[in-house]
């Protein structure tokens, strides 16, 4: 429920939906439902979304571009990858 409230609060501002590991602590059914909702917002409402995740599948399935961050004393930007899957995304096919 907290994640849903955080997403709703961000949408009120309408600038950019910023999420830090938003689906990490959710059960599988809730995670899937919220991921579909965020993908809908991104694809149909053209809401800008920036999401931090350690889940590579999530990064590929939910983005057009993702950036690897190199850990260390000071985190730096590593490689930037473009995702070539078309929209709307077909999760089973991917």
Secondary structure as UniProt FT lines:
FT   HELIX           2..13
FT   STRAND          17..20
FT   TURN            22..25
FT   HELIX           28..44
FT   STRAND          49..52
FT   HELIX           56..61
FT   STRAND          65..70
FT   STRAND          76..82
FT   TURN            91..93
//
